[in-house]
């Protein structure tokens, strides 16, 4: 059973930085991509960024371009989300997810980590 565990969330002032980590264990299949999503109170979950596991191609939502960077360490089975210039509207629970096949829904999800940005 694949498990994804996020860490690195917390409380930070606007303009500050945080780095989220997503450690994967129990993987038995090849991974196509890892992604980060977030859900703010009263809002739907939204895509933040993704990275293909083999080639390292990255994708990100326009709202975080230039501020957030997704990366991965294949040897450690870990994905990261470096978040800089944080804004209060970035406040949300952040989830990592694993996609096994391109074009299909994400297969596994972590439990989420809270990020709170104060103004």
Secondary structure, 3 states (H helix, E strand, C coil): CCEEEEECCEEEECCCCEEEEEEEECCCCCCCEEEEEEECCCCCCEEEEEEECCCCCEEECCCCCCCEEEEEEHHHCEEEEEECCCCHHHCEEEEEEEECCCCCCCCEECCCEEEEEEC
